[in-house]
Amino acid sequence: MERYRGRADIDLDEVGRRQAEATAHRVAEWQVAAVYSSPLRRALFTAEIAARRLGLGVSVLPGLIDIDYGEWQGLTPDEAAARYGGLYASWLKSPQSVKFPGGEGLEEVRERASEAVYEVVGQHPRETVVLVSHKVVCQTLILSLLGLDNSHFWQIVQDNCAVNVFEVRGSTPSALLLNDTCHLRRLGTIPA
């Protein structure tokens, strides 16, 4: 059942572990210099599987932590709609305008995640790095890297264990691959 997990520090279930293994298999095809992860267990476990396959360790990067949904954390979309009708409608129509009660908004996520990514890029010029994070963080990072504002949030789809590839040429990031899940289909971890 879909829930606003956010900062809930939960483990991966069996499907999540299989998806993490499939993703690790995929990134093992690359020459990777470093692996960075959100500090939350579900991301960290995924990063550790990939890093182990690559013969690397994992560096925790706090800027990659999931969005703080505040009072929405743990709610289903139906529960959020029932309790926070107007705010829920705004979340669906203009997500860039929403700050979750007791939590944060997309701009805060974007700023901290972008800062973390540019720090990593600066530490690894012309190297391939793996970053493991969460759906909302990835969506806002993609928007940032493409130079789009957060009003385009719902136009970016991110599935569990999807692979996104960006290349930084000079100081300009270029999208090479977005929301790729072919590795999950090949290994039978999602339906075709």
N, CA, C and O of each residue as an XYZ file, in Angstrom:
768
protein
N       0.838     -1.179      0.000
C       0.000      0.000      0.000
C       0.888      1.250      0.000
O       1.847      1.351      0.766
N       0.550      2.177     -0.861
C       1.317      3.414     -0.963
C       1.127      4.266      0.290
O       0.009      4.467      0.765
N       2.253      4.760      0.812
C       2.251      5.646      1.969
C       3.308      6.716      1.765
O       4.262      6.535      1.008
N       3.124      7.830      2.450
C       4.141      8.881      2.467
C       5.181      8.459      3.504
O       5.021      8.721      4.696
N       6.250      7.802      3.039
C       7.263      7.257      3.954
C       8.225      8.327      4.442
O       8.510      8.413      5.636
N       8.719      9.133      3.534
C       9.616     10.210      3.924
C      10.765      9.752      4.784
O      11.567      8.913      4.371
N      10.847     10.303      5.986
C      11.978     10.021      6.877
C      11.807      8.741      7.703
O      12.673      8.424      8.518
N      10.716      8.001      7.512
C      10.553      6.726      8.221
C      11.720      5.824      7.827
O      11.940      5.568      6.643
N      12.454      5.352      8.808
C      13.659      4.570      8.530
C      13.313      3.088      8.532
O      13.530      2.383      9.518
N      12.778      2.636      7.422
C      12.313      1.259      7.304
C      13.275      0.432      6.460
O      14.034      0.964      5.650
N      13.226     -0.867      6.665
C      14.042     -1.784      5.872
C      13.348     -2.096      4.559
O      12.150     -1.861      4.404
N      14.109     -2.624      3.624
C      13.541     -3.106      2.372
C      12.794     -4.409      2.615
O      13.195     -5.215      3.455
N      11.710     -4.610      1.880
C      11.042     -5.904      1.919
C      11.735     -6.822      0.909
O      12.733     -6.434      0.302
N      11.216     -8.019      0.730
C      11.855     -8.983     -0.173
C      11.928     -8.468     -1.612
O      12.953     -8.635     -2.273
N      10.861     -7.848     -2.102
C      10.880     -7.291     -3.457
C      11.938     -6.195     -3.549
O      12.683     -6.138     -4.528
N      12.011     -5.333     -2.552
C      13.014     -4.273     -2.534
C      14.428     -4.807     -2.552
O      15.298     -4.251     -3.224
N      14.668     -5.890     -1.813
C      16.013     -6.496     -1.811
C      16.363     -7.056     -3.186
O      17.495     -6.913     -3.648
N      15.390     -7.696     -3.843
C      15.640     -8.229     -5.186
C      15.882     -7.097     -6.180
O      16.729     -7.215     -7.066
N      15.140     -6.001     -6.033
C      15.359     -4.852     -6.909
C      16.737     -4.237     -6.665
O      17.409     -3.827     -7.612
N      17.154     -4.171     -5.414
C      18.486     -3.641     -5.092
C      19.574     -4.512     -5.713
O      20.556     -3.994     -6.245
N      19.405     -5.823     -5.647
C      20.378     -6.742     -6.260
C      20.439     -6.536     -7.770
O      21.523     -6.503     -8.353
N      19.276     -6.397     -8.400
C      19.238     -6.175     -9.850
C      19.909     -4.858    -10.223
O      20.619     -4.780    -11.225
N      19.684     -3.831     -9.422
C      20.295     -2.528     -9.681
C      21.806     -2.597     -9.491
O      22.559     -2.008    -10.267
N      22.247     -3.308     -8.471
C      23.687     -3.489     -8.250
C      24.329     -4.183     -9.440
O      25.421     -3.813     -9.872
N      23.652     -5.177     -9.959
C      24.146     -5.884    -11.140
C      24.300     -4.913    -12.311
O      25.272     -4.983    -13.064
N      23.339     -4.017    -12.454
C      23.372     -3.035    -13.544
C      24.534     -2.057    -13.392
O      25.276     -1.837    -14.349
N      24.705     -1.478    -12.230
C      25.767     -0.470    -12.074
C      27.157     -1.101    -12.043
O      28.158     -0.405    -12.214
N      27.223     -2.407    -11.827
C      28.521     -3.086    -11.842
C      29.138     -3.081    -13.245
O      30.314     -3.408    -13.405
N      28.358     -2.715    -14.251
C      28.857     -2.616    -15.626
C      29.747     -1.390    -15.818
O      30.466     -1.296    -16.813
N      29.703     -0.451    -14.872
C      30.407      0.815    -15.020
C      31.698      0.839    -14.207
O      31.881      0.062    -13.271
N      32.571      1.739    -14.585
C      33.797      2.008    -13.838
C      33.458      3.082    -12.806
O      33.490      4.271    -13.124
N      33.137      2.684    -11.585
C      32.633      3.601    -10.561
C      33.730      3.941     -9.569
O      34.439      3.060     -9.084
N      33.863      5.234     -9.271
C      34.886      5.700     -8.328
C      34.386      5.723     -6.888
O      35.170      5.521     -5.961
N      33.081      5.970     -6.688
C      32.559      6.108     -5.325
C      31.047      5.877     -5.316
O      30.362      6.067     -6.321
N      30.549      5.460     -4.144
C      29.111      5.256     -3.941
C      28.691      6.093     -2.738
O      29.292      6.008     -1.667
N      27.646      6.905     -2.931
C      27.097      7.762     -1.880
C      25.634      7.390     -1.661
O      24.939      6.965     -2.584
N      25.181      7.561     -0.414
C      23.806      7.191     -0.099
C      23.168      8.122      0.918
O      23.836      8.746      1.742
N      21.855      8.187      0.822
C      21.036      8.751      1.898
C      21.324      7.942      3.163
O      21.681      6.767      3.072
N      21.174      8.548      4.331
C      21.406      7.794      5.568
C      20.271      6.829      5.946
O      20.434      6.034      6.872
N      19.133      6.882      5.254
C      18.021      6.000      5.602
C      18.312      4.567      5.159
O      18.876      4.340      4.089
N      17.919      3.602      5.996
C      18.278      2.190      5.782
C      17.892      1.651      4.415
O      18.665      0.906      3.813
N      16.719      2.009      3.910
C      16.299      1.441      2.625
C      17.237      1.858      1.499
O      17.506      1.061      0.600
N      17.739      3.087      1.527
C      18.701      3.540      0.524
C      20.097      2.993      0.825
O      20.806      2.545     -0.075
N      20.472      3.036      2.078
C      21.805      2.576      2.479
C      22.012      1.107      2.138
O      23.082      0.725      1.665
N      21.002      0.286      2.373
C      21.095     -1.137      2.047
C      21.288     -1.322      0.541
O      22.105     -2.138      0.114
N      20.539     -0.567     -0.258
C      20.675     -0.632     -1.710
C      22.080     -0.214     -2.132
O      22.696     -0.863     -2.977
N      22.580      0.854     -1.551
C      23.930      1.337     -1.869
C      24.994      0.322     -1.469
O      25.964      0.112     -2.199
N      24.814     -0.305     -0.316
C      25.800     -1.294      0.156
C      25.879     -2.500     -0.770
O      26.965     -3.035     -0.996
N      24.757     -2.929     -1.301
C      24.763     -4.047     -2.249
C      25.551     -3.667     -3.497
O      26.385     -4.439     -3.968
N      25.288     -2.488     -4.027
C      26.005     -2.022     -5.219
C      27.488     -1.842     -4.933
O      28.331     -2.262     -5.725
N      27.808     -1.220     -3.807
C      29.210     -0.958     -3.457
C      29.986     -2.259     -3.289
O      31.128     -2.374     -3.734
N      29.364     -3.226     -2.650
C      30.023     -4.521     -2.435
C      30.359     -5.161     -3.786
O      31.450     -5.703     -3.964
N      29.436     -5.098     -4.718
C      29.655     -5.672     -6.053
C      30.786     -4.932     -6.775
O      31.501     -5.523     -7.584
N      30.941     -3.645     -6.480
C      31.972     -2.823     -7.115
C      33.299     -2.836     -6.350
O      34.287     -2.271     -6.818
N      33.326     -3.470     -5.191
C      34.534     -3.485     -4.371
C      34.801     -2.154     -3.695
O      35.954     -1.791     -3.463
N      33.732     -1.418     -3.377
C      33.856     -0.094     -2.760
C      33.097     -0.041     -1.438
O      32.324     -0.943     -1.114
N      33.326      1.018     -0.691
C      32.535      1.304      0.498
C      31.453      2.314      0.140
O      31.385      2.790     -0.993
N      30.615      2.634      1.109
C      29.546      3.614      0.917
C      29.807      4.818      1.800
O      30.104      4.669      2.985
N      29.699      6.001      1.236
C      29.766      7.240      2.008
C      28.348      7.769      2.183
O      27.613      7.927      1.208
N      27.966      8.041      3.424
C      26.648      8.605      3.688
C      26.674     10.086      3.343
O      27.578     10.816      3.751
N      25.681     10.517      2.593
C      25.568     11.910      2.166
C      24.223     12.433      2.672
O      23.194     12.212      2.035
N      24.226     13.130      3.820
C      22.970     13.559      4.442
C      22.042     14.353      3.523
O      20.824     14.292      3.692
N      22.576     15.085      2.569
C      21.752     15.863      1.653
C      20.840     15.018      0.775
O      19.914     15.543      0.156
N      21.092     13.720      0.716
C      20.270     12.820     -0.096
C      19.109     12.206      0.674
O      18.353     11.410      0.119
N      18.955     12.571      1.962
C      17.868     12.005      2.765
C      16.513     12.370      2.147
O      16.370     13.409      1.502
N      15.537     11.508      2.356
C      14.213     11.702      1.773
C      13.546     12.955      2.326
O      13.974     13.512      3.337
N      12.500     13.384      1.649
C      11.715     14.542      2.069
C      11.133     14.311      3.458
O      10.801     13.184      3.827
N      11.018     15.374      4.205
C      10.348     15.318      5.507
C       8.883     15.664      5.275
O       8.534     16.827      5.077
N       8.031     14.643      5.300
C       6.601     14.850      5.088
C       5.891     15.374      6.333
O       4.694     15.659      6.290
N       6.619     15.503      7.442
C       6.003     16.034      8.650
C       4.783     15.232      9.055
O       4.866     14.015      9.220
N       3.645     15.905      9.217
C       2.417     15.260      9.679
C       1.841     14.264      8.675
O       0.977     13.464      9.035
N       2.296     14.296      7.437
C       1.812     13.351      6.431
C       2.534     12.008      6.503
O       2.053     11.016      5.955
N       3.689     11.969      7.177
C       4.468     10.734      7.198
C       3.626      9.578      7.718
O       2.992      9.672      8.770
N       3.633      8.495      6.968
C       2.894      7.301      7.333
C       1.475      7.249      6.799
O       0.841      6.194      6.834
N       0.963      8.372      6.305
C      -0.399      8.399      5.784
C      -0.458      7.822      4.370
O       0.516      7.893      3.621
N      -1.608      7.251      4.015
C      -1.861      6.885      2.625
C      -2.338      8.143      1.910
O      -2.728      9.105      2.572
N      -2.320      8.165      0.587
C      -2.874      9.326     -0.122
C      -4.332      9.597      0.252
O      -4.725     10.756      0.387
N      -5.133      8.555      0.419
C      -6.537      8.755      0.810
C      -6.651      9.397      2.183
O      -7.502     10.260      2.397
N      -5.793      8.980      3.121
C      -5.810      9.577      4.466
C      -5.366     11.034      4.416
O      -5.939     11.886      5.095
N      -4.343     11.319      3.609
C      -3.877     12.705      3.476
C      -4.970     13.576      2.861
O      -5.175     14.712      3.290
N      -5.671     13.047      1.859
C      -6.751     13.802      1.217
C      -7.885     14.080      2.202
O      -8.457     15.169      2.199
N      -8.210     13.097      3.045
C      -9.296     13.268      4.009
C      -8.937     14.273      5.098
O      -9.783     15.065      5.514
N      -7.695     14.247      5.561
C      -7.274     15.121      6.670
C      -6.843     16.510      6.222
O      -7.013     17.488      6.950
N      -6.286     16.589      5.024
C      -5.696     17.842      4.538
C      -6.196     18.137      3.130
O      -5.395     18.318      2.213
N      -7.516     18.188      2.952
C      -8.136     18.319      1.627
C      -7.548     19.392      0.737
O      -7.129     19.104     -0.384
N      -7.510     20.642      1.220
C      -6.999     21.743      0.408
C      -5.519     21.601      0.097
O      -5.093     21.829     -1.035
N      -4.743     21.227      1.090
C      -3.308     21.053      0.891
C      -3.037     19.882     -0.044
O      -2.136     19.940     -0.881
N      -3.820     18.827      0.104
C      -3.664     17.664     -0.782
C      -3.947     18.060     -2.233
O      -3.212     17.669     -3.140
N      -5.010     18.834     -2.450
C      -5.337     19.312     -3.801
C      -4.195     20.162     -4.355
O      -3.853     20.051     -5.533
N      -3.605     21.009     -3.511
C      -2.459     21.823     -3.946
C      -1.267     20.938     -4.299
O      -0.569     21.207     -5.277
N      -1.026     19.891     -3.518
C       0.074     18.961     -3.773
C      -0.076     18.347     -5.167
O       0.913     18.169     -5.877
N      -1.284     18.031     -5.550
C      -1.509     17.420     -6.862
C      -1.453     18.432     -8.003
O      -1.046     18.082     -9.111
N      -1.855     19.687     -7.752
C      -1.934     20.687     -8.819
C      -0.717     21.606     -8.896
O      -0.275     21.959     -9.989
N      -0.180     21.988     -7.757
C       0.981     22.878     -7.751
C       1.918     22.483     -6.611
O       2.014     23.182     -5.602
N       2.609     21.349     -6.784
C       3.443     20.807     -5.709
C       4.527     21.765     -5.223
O       4.956     21.689     -4.072
N       4.966     22.661     -6.095
C       6.009     23.617     -5.725
C       5.550     24.579     -4.640
O       6.380     25.201     -3.977
N       4.238     24.713     -4.446
C       3.704     25.665     -3.460
C       3.463     25.040     -2.088
O       3.096     25.740     -1.145
N       3.667     23.727     -1.970
C       3.311     23.019     -0.734
C       4.507     22.881      0.196
O       5.600     22.486     -0.210
N       4.263     23.219      1.448
C       5.197     22.874      2.521
C       4.390     21.998      3.468
O       3.349     22.417      3.973
N       4.866     20.790      3.707
C       4.122     19.848      4.534
C       4.121     20.304      5.989
O       5.163     20.712      6.502
N       2.967     20.242      6.667
C       2.888     20.671      8.070
C       3.898     19.903      8.927
O       3.864     18.675      9.003
N       4.791     20.650      9.564
C       5.834     20.027     10.375
C       6.958     19.426      9.560
O       7.830     18.755     10.112
N       6.954     19.655      8.256
C       7.969     19.073      7.374
C       8.598     20.125      6.482
O       8.825     21.259      6.904
N       8.872     19.748      5.267
C       9.535     20.660      4.338
C       8.811     20.681      2.994
O       7.878     19.910      2.768
N       9.246     21.558      2.121
C       8.708     21.671      0.775
C       9.737     21.249     -0.254
O      10.888     20.975      0.084
N       9.323     21.195     -1.503
C      10.205     20.733     -2.573
C      11.444     21.610     -2.739
O      12.520     21.099     -3.050
N      11.312     22.918     -2.537
C      12.472     23.799     -2.715
C      13.568     23.481     -1.696
O      14.756     23.519     -2.018
N      13.160     23.170     -0.473
C      14.153     22.796      0.548
C      14.859     21.499      0.166
O      16.076     21.380      0.314
N      14.092     20.530     -0.325
C      14.679     19.256     -0.770
C      15.658     19.520     -1.911
O      16.785     19.025     -1.908
N      15.216     20.293     -2.867
C      16.032     20.592     -4.045
C      17.344     21.274     -3.670
O      18.406     20.900     -4.169
N      17.271     22.272     -2.793
C      18.475     23.009     -2.408
C      19.500     22.111     -1.715
O      20.678     22.123     -2.070
N      19.055     21.337     -0.730
C      20.026     20.512     -0.005
C      20.580     19.382     -0.856
O      21.766     19.062     -0.776
N      19.710     18.767     -1.684
C      20.169     17.666     -2.531
C      21.101     18.170     -3.629
O      22.119     17.540     -3.916
N      20.762     19.295     -4.242
C      21.615     19.857     -5.295
C      22.982     20.247     -4.738
O      24.013     19.996     -5.361
N      22.975     20.858     -3.569
C      24.247     21.221     -2.930
C      25.106     19.988     -2.694
O      26.311     20.013     -2.944
N      24.500     18.921     -2.220
C      25.233     17.675     -1.963
C      25.791     17.093     -3.263
O      26.937     16.647     -3.301
N      24.994     17.097     -4.312
C      25.432     16.527     -5.584
C      26.580     17.340     -6.177
O      27.559     16.771     -6.660
N      26.466     18.659     -6.143
C      27.548     19.465     -6.701
C      28.840     19.339     -5.883
O      29.936     19.468     -6.426
N      28.708     19.091     -4.604
C      29.892     18.819     -3.770
C      30.562     17.523     -4.228
O      31.785     17.469     -4.357
N      29.773     16.491     -4.470
C      30.308     15.203     -4.939
C      30.946     15.352     -6.315
O      32.035     14.833     -6.559
N      30.266     16.062     -7.213
C      30.814     16.269     -8.555
C      32.164     16.981     -8.469
O      33.091     16.651     -9.209
N      32.273     17.953     -7.570
C      33.534     18.662     -7.386
C      34.647     17.769     -6.856
O      35.819     17.990     -7.160
N      34.289     16.765     -6.068
C      35.278     15.838     -5.517
C      35.682     14.748     -6.508
O      36.714     14.098     -6.336
N      34.874     14.553     -7.537
C      35.118     13.465     -8.490
C      35.052     13.952     -9.938
O      34.231     13.467    -10.718
N      35.914     14.910    -10.302
C      35.864     15.391    -11.688
C      36.169     14.257    -12.665
O      37.112     13.490    -12.468
N      35.370     14.164    -13.704
C      35.542     13.159    -14.768
C      35.507     11.718    -14.265
O      36.081     10.827    -14.891
N      34.837     11.488    -13.140
C      34.681     10.128    -12.625
C      33.194      9.792    -12.542
O      32.343     10.678    -12.468
N      32.908      8.517    -12.555
C      31.535      8.053    -12.402
C      31.284      7.762    -10.934
O      32.048      7.042    -10.291
N      30.206      8.329    -10.410
C      29.804      8.065     -9.026
C      28.360      7.577     -9.030
O      27.575      7.903     -9.921
N      28.034      6.794     -8.020
C      26.674      6.297     -7.832
C      26.084      7.008     -6.625
O      26.700      7.058     -5.560
N      24.883      7.558     -6.797
C      24.155      8.207     -5.709
C      22.864      7.427     -5.499
O      22.131      7.170     -6.454
N      22.584      7.052     -4.260
C      21.365      6.308     -3.958
C      20.507      7.167     -3.041
O      20.929      7.555     -1.952
N      19.299      7.455     -3.501
C      18.426      8.333     -2.734
C      16.981      7.850     -2.825
O      16.724      6.646     -2.838
N      16.048      8.784     -2.888
C      14.621      8.498     -2.798
C      13.873      9.218     -3.909
O      14.386     10.162     -4.510
N      12.660      8.763     -4.173
C      11.860      9.235     -5.290
C      11.776     10.764     -5.363
O      12.133     11.346     -6.388
N      11.315     11.420     -4.303
C      11.124     12.870     -4.330
C      12.462     13.586     -4.518
O      12.547     14.569     -5.254
N      13.484     13.100     -3.864
C      14.814     13.705     -4.004
C      15.279     13.592     -5.450
O      15.770     14.560     -6.031
N      15.121     12.402     -6.027
C      15.532     12.209     -7.420
C      14.730     13.097     -8.369
O      15.290     13.676     -9.299
N      13.434     13.204     -8.141
C      12.612     14.057     -9.000
C      13.088     15.505     -8.949
O      13.220     16.150     -9.990
N      13.346     16.019     -7.752
C      13.775     17.421     -7.653
C      15.192     17.614     -8.195
O      15.496     18.655     -8.775
N      16.052     16.622     -8.009
C      17.403     16.716     -8.570
C      17.366     16.731    -10.093
O      18.077     17.509    -10.728
N      16.547     15.882    -10.671
C      16.436     15.854    -12.128
C      15.957     17.212    -12.641
O      16.499     17.742    -13.611
N      14.949     17.765    -11.992
C      14.468     19.097    -12.390
C      15.588     20.123    -12.297
O      15.777     20.934    -13.204
N      16.318     20.083    -11.207
C      17.420     21.026    -11.019
C      18.473     20.868    -12.114
O      18.909     21.852    -12.711
N      18.875     19.637    -12.370
C      19.909     19.377    -13.372
C      19.457     19.756    -14.780
O      20.276     20.130    -15.620
N      18.157     19.659    -15.034
C      17.620     20.040    -16.345
C      17.272     21.521    -16.444
O      16.888     22.003    -17.509
N      17.406     22.243    -15.327
C      17.105     23.667    -15.323
C      15.616     23.971    -15.331
O      15.199     25.030    -15.802
N      14.813     23.047    -14.813
C      13.364     23.239    -14.741
C      12.954     23.537    -13.304
O      13.575     23.042    -12.363
N      11.915     24.341    -13.135
C      11.473     24.636    -11.775
C      10.590     23.507    -11.240
O      10.190     22.608    -11.980
N      10.302     23.573     -9.963
C       9.571     22.496     -9.279
C       8.112     22.362     -9.702
O       7.447     21.404     -9.306
N       7.601     23.298    -10.496
C       6.229     23.156    -10.992
C       6.119     21.964    -11.950
O       5.017     21.494    -12.233
N       7.245     21.484    -12.440
C       7.275     20.333    -13.352
C       7.415     19.000    -12.611
O       7.624     17.959    -13.235
N       7.302     19.034    -11.293
C       7.537     17.862    -10.448
C       6.806     16.611    -10.933
O       7.418     15.546    -11.016
N       5.546     16.708    -11.248
C       4.757     15.531    -11.636
C       5.081     15.046    -13.044
O       4.595     13.994    -13.457
N       5.891     15.793    -13.785
C       6.298     15.357    -15.121
C       7.509     14.428    -15.066
O       7.892     13.845    -16.080
N       8.101     14.293    -13.906
C       9.250     13.409    -13.726
C       8.781     12.167    -12.985
O       8.281     12.257    -11.863
N       8.941     11.015    -13.609
C       8.549      9.749    -12.998
C       9.805      9.057    -12.482
O      10.826      9.004    -13.166
N       9.713      8.535    -11.276
C      10.818      7.778    -10.697
C      10.256      6.515    -10.049
O       9.515      6.584     -9.069
N      10.618      5.368    -10.606
C      10.213      4.087    -10.037
C      11.281      3.622     -9.057
O      12.413      4.105     -9.080
N      10.910      2.683     -8.198
C      11.885      2.124     -7.256
C      13.056      1.522     -8.020
O      12.866      0.803     -9.000
N      14.249      1.818     -7.572
C      15.508      1.315     -8.141
C      15.704      1.679     -9.611
O      16.425      0.993    -10.336
N      15.064      2.755    -10.043
C      15.308      3.253    -11.403
C      16.717      3.835    -11.474
O      17.251      4.321    -10.478
N      17.298      3.778    -12.644
C      18.633      4.332    -12.872
C      18.488      5.588    -13.721
O      17.818      5.589    -14.754
N      19.134      6.657    -13.260
C      19.235      7.915    -13.999
C      20.716      8.160    -14.230
O      21.531      7.968    -13.328
N      21.059      8.581    -15.429
C      22.465      8.851    -15.729
C      22.581     10.281    -16.254
O      21.924     10.667    -17.220
N      23.437     11.049    -15.586
C      23.774     12.404    -16.027
C      25.278     12.465    -16.229
O      26.050     11.843    -15.499
N      25.669     13.219    -17.224
C      27.083     13.467    -17.462
C      27.301     14.966    -17.363
O      26.555     15.750    -17.950
N      28.320     15.359    -16.622
C      28.634     16.780    -16.500
C      29.754     17.087    -17.485
O      30.867     16.575    -17.370
N      29.431     17.930    -18.450
C      30.397     18.341    -19.476
C      30.714     19.802    -19.217
O      29.870     20.673    -19.422
N      31.924     20.066    -18.770
C      32.258     21.422    -18.320
C      31.499     21.645    -17.036
O      31.775     20.994    -16.029
N      30.558     22.546    -17.058
C      29.725     22.747    -15.872
C      28.255     22.464    -16.177
O      27.376     22.762    -15.368
N      27.997     21.884    -17.358
C      26.620     21.646    -17.781
C      26.259     20.174    -17.676
O      26.881     19.336    -18.328
N      25.253     19.848    -16.857
C      24.812     18.455    -16.780
C      23.926     18.100    -17.970
O      23.084     18.895    -18.387
N      24.124     16.910    -18.507
C      23.313     16.413    -19.618
C      22.669     15.105    -19.193
O      23.339     14.231    -18.643
N      21.374     14.966    -19.443
C      20.653     13.738    -19.119
C      20.927     12.700    -20.203
O      20.662     12.936    -21.381
N      21.454     11.565    -19.800
C      21.706     10.484    -20.744
C      20.666      9.370    -20.610
O      20.389      8.654    -21.572
N      20.093      9.228    -19.413
C      19.141      8.157    -19.144
C      18.278      8.562    -17.957
O      18.801      9.022    -16.942
N      16.959      8.397    -18.073
C      16.050      8.746    -16.981
C      15.088      7.595    -16.698
O      14.530      6.997    -17.618
N      14.903      7.297    -15.428
C      13.938      6.316    -14.940
C      14.050      4.969    -15.653
O      13.037      4.351    -15.983
N      15.267      4.520    -15.887
C      15.468      3.239    -16.559
C      15.287      2.093    -15.567
O      15.929      2.059    -14.517
N      14.413      1.165    -15.910
C      14.157     -0.001    -15.055
C      14.315     -1.307    -15.823
O      13.833     -2.345    -15.369
N      14.982     -1.281    -16.980
C      15.113     -2.499    -17.778
C      15.821     -3.604    -17.000
O      15.533     -4.782    -17.214
N      16.730     -3.253    -16.110
C      17.429     -4.252    -15.306
C      16.476     -4.990    -14.365
O      16.720     -6.145    -14.015
N      15.400     -4.334    -13.959
C      14.419     -4.973    -13.081
C      13.547     -5.945    -13.870
O      13.180     -7.001    -13.354
N      13.217     -5.610    -15.085
C      12.412     -6.502    -15.930
C      13.201     -7.750    -16.303
O      12.688     -8.867    -16.224
N      14.446     -7.554    -16.708
C      15.283     -8.686    -17.131
C      15.434     -9.717    -16.028
O      15.445    -10.920    -16.293
N      15.549     -9.253    -14.798
C      15.780    -10.173    -13.696
C      14.480    -10.543    -12.979
O      14.510    -11.145    -11.905
N      13.344    -10.184    -13.572
C      12.052    -10.630    -13.047
C      11.610     -9.971    -11.755
O      10.821    -10.555    -11.012
N      12.096     -8.769    -11.465
C      11.717     -8.129    -10.207
C      10.548     -7.163    -10.361
O      10.013     -6.679     -9.364
N      10.144     -6.875    -11.603
C       8.910     -6.128    -11.846
C       8.233     -6.758    -13.057
O       8.905     -7.386    -13.874
N       6.947     -6.608    -13.188
C       6.263     -7.175    -14.362
C       6.704     -6.488    -15.641
O       7.050     -5.307    -15.635
N       6.690     -7.222    -16.719
C       7.071     -6.667    -18.034
C       5.997     -5.743    -18.549
O       6.135     -5.181    -19.636
